[in-house]
């Protein structure tokens, strides 16, 4: 996975409320990976974990429309 793929996916999520809803309902990182693949992006659960560690809660809330993933998702 390239960093560009993850950034592109996050940008798509910001602009797409249906993707935001799917991610809010996701049970774990693997589900988010599946959602990303269905949307045409190649990311991994490990990429999400790294991103989660690097992004602030506020940034994650902005991406998901107000819901940040917790560590229990991983």
JOKA-V632108 format. One line per field, one symbol per residue. ss: DSSP state (~ for helix, > for strand, _ for the rest). phi: phi as a letter, one per 40 degrees, with the letter a starting at -180 (. if undefined). burial: # if it has 9 or more other C-alpha atoms within 8 Angstrom, else .. Layout:
ss->???
phi->???
burial->???
This chain:
ss->__~~~~~~~~~~~~~_~~~~~~~~~___~~~~~~~~~~______~~~~~~~~~~__~~~~~~~~______~~~_
phi->.ccccccccccccdcbcccdcccdcccacccccccccccgbbbbcccccccdccccdcccccccghbccccccb
burial->....##.####.##....#####..#.##.###.###...#####.###..#..#....#####..........
